[in-house]
Amino acid sequence: MNILCTICVRGGSKGIKNKNIKKIKNEPLVCHSVNQAIKSKLFDEIVVSSDSKKILDIVKKSGVKNLIKRPKKLANDSSPKIPVIRHSLMEMEKKYNKTFDIIIDLDATSPLREILDIKKALKKMISSKSNNLITACLSRRNPYFNAIEFKKNKIQPVKILKKQFTSRQEAPVVYDMNASIYIWKRNFLLKSNTVFNKKTSVYIMPEERSFDIDSEFDFKIVSALLN
């Protein structure tokens, strides 16, 4: 079974300037995921895709030989991630003239995952015969109980129910996608633009390993946890 690891990072970041190469625990953020991929020894190949030459130059020093300069059409603020991963897969298959059976994407903004999480997620996907797998953690906010939204300038619960729950314990258990690990079977990745289907499985991670860095505050929290 040929397994490809993709790590997809953009040069631009609205929340934190140069987020993916900002140092955290004395190392550029993206390099934490690169090092996890290398140390896991799970992958036939590891590829980093970016629109930034600076990021690719930094990653190269970490020992990754497969570097893809991402096309501009896949590098703007609204570009979805699945086409980027698909592009990385096709480029790697072309380069090595072989087919990869499974693709695992590690999000650079989620450095708190452990190598064991990657291995367990892969094992679960294979054993459950899923098309793909996402990772998640228990949600801190529950749309059945304490999540609200503005609609027509009025505040209301996200879920309008005939019977309102009076405590969090009564409400159905919900999870947050934590953007840490995504796994696909090749054929499903090539034909689908969504992570949800009848054969999607989920690997649950603890909250303390599920922070996705999107703001300076997130960066401070993750820095503290890593240190």
N, C-alpha and C positions, 0 to 999 in steps of 0.2 A: 504494500500500500504506500503510494507516494504522497507525502504530506507537505504542503506549502504554507509557510507563515507569511502573512502580509502585515506591514506596519505602514499606515497611510497618514502622512502629516503635511499640513499646509504651512506656508511661510507666514501668511497673514493671520492675525488673531485680534478680534475686536475687544474681548474681555481683558486679556493680558498681552502686552506687546511681546512679540517673539516667544510666546508661551512654550512652544515645543523644544526650544533650545535654552530656555531659562534654567539656571542650575538649581537643582534640588538635591540636598545631601551631596554637594560637591560634584554633581554630574548633570549634564543636560537632561531634561525631562525625557526626551525620546529615547535616550540611551538606556534608561531603566527597563523599558520593554524589550529593546534589542538584546540586552544582557540576559533577560529572562528567557527569551527565545533560544539564544545560544546555549545557555546552561541546561535547558530542558532536554536537549539532545533528541527532541521529538521529530525535528524537521529535516527533510531532504534538502530544502532550500529555504532561505529567508530573504525576503525582498522588501526594500523600503521605497515607497513612492512619495515624491514630493515635487512641488512646483518651485522649491527653493534650492538653489545650488549650495547655499551656505549650510542648510540642514543636511544635504547629501554629503557634503565634505566632512561634516562632523561625524555622521553615522559611519562613514568609510573608515574612520580611525578606530571605530569600535569593532571592526573585523567583518562587517557585512560587505560582500563583494557584489551583490545584486542591487543596483541602484537605478531607479526609473525616474526620469524627469517627466513629470506629469503634464499632459497637454493642458493648455489654458482653459479649454471648455470643461475640464474636470476639476478646475482649481478655484472657482469663484465661491462666494459666500453661500450661495444656494445650491451648490453641487451636491447631490446625494452621494452617500458613501459606497453603495453597492456597485455602481458602474466603475468606480475607481478600483475596487477590489477585483472586479471582473477584468478590467484592463490590465492589472498587474498579473493576473493569472494567464491571460492570453500572451502577454509579452514573455513571461517565463517559459511557457510551453514552446513558444517559438524559439527562444534562446537555447533551450536544452533538448528540443525535439522529443519531448515526452509529455505524457498526460499526468496531471496531478489528480489523485482521487479525492482528497480532502483538503480544504482550504481553511486555515485558522487565522482570523484577524485579531491582532492585539491592539487595542486602542492606546495610543501613547499618553493620553490624559488620565489613564487609570493605572498608575504604577504600583498600587498597593496589593494587587493580585499576587499570589504566590505561584511558583512553578507547579506545586501540587494542584492548584485550582485548574491550571491548563490541562494537566494529565487527567484529572477526574472528570472534567467537562468532556474531553475527547472520549474517555471510556464510556460515559453515560450516553453520548450520542450514538456510539457504535452499538452498545448493548440494547438501546431502545429502538434501533433501526430507523432513526429519524432522518429527515431530509436536511435539517439544520438544527442548530442549538443557539440559544441566547443565554446570557447570565443575568441574574437579578438578585435583589435582596428585599427583605421585608420593608414595606413602605412606611414612612413616618406620617404620611397624610393619607386618609382613607376617603375616597369619593362617596362612600356610603354613610360617612359620619362627619368628618371635619374638613372636607375640601369644598371651597366655595368659588363662585365665579360671578362676574357682572354680566347681566343680560338685559338689554334695553335700559341701561343705566340703573338697574336694580340688582341688588345682591341676592343670590339664591344658592342653595346647595348644588353641587355638580350633578348629583343624582337625585332626581325628584321621585320620592317613594311614597306609596300610600301610607306606609307605617314608618315613621322615623325611628332610627336606633337612638337610644338614650346613653349608650356607652360604646367605647371603641371595641370592647370585648364582644359585644353583640353583633357587630358588623362583620361581613365576610372578609376573610383575609385577602389582602391585595399586595402586589409586589411592584417595586420600581425596577425597570431595566437599568442596569448600572453601566452599560457601555464598555464593559471590560473585555469580554471574549465573545467573538462570534465564530461559529463553525458551520461550514457548508459542505455538502456533497457537491462535487463538481457540476453534475448535470442540473441540479436545482439552482445553483448560483448562476449558471449561464442563461437560464430561462425565466428567472423570477426577479422582480424589483421590490420585493417585500420580504421581511423576515418571518412573516406569519403564514402558516399553512396548516393543514390537518396533521402533518407529521413534524411539527416543531417541538423540540423539547427544551427544558430549561434547567440550568444548574444554579442552585441557590447558594449565594455567598454571604458571609456575615457582613454587617453594616460597616465594620471597621476596615474592611478590605474593598469597599464598594464606592469610595469617593471618586467622582469624575471631575477633574479640575476644569472649571469654567469661569472662575473669578479669582481675584486676589485673595479673597477670604478662603476659598477652597484651597488655594496654593499654600496658605499659612497652615491650614489644618493638616494637609498631606505632609508638608515639611515637618511638622511636629510629630506626626505619627511615624514617619520614616526615621526620624532621629531618636 
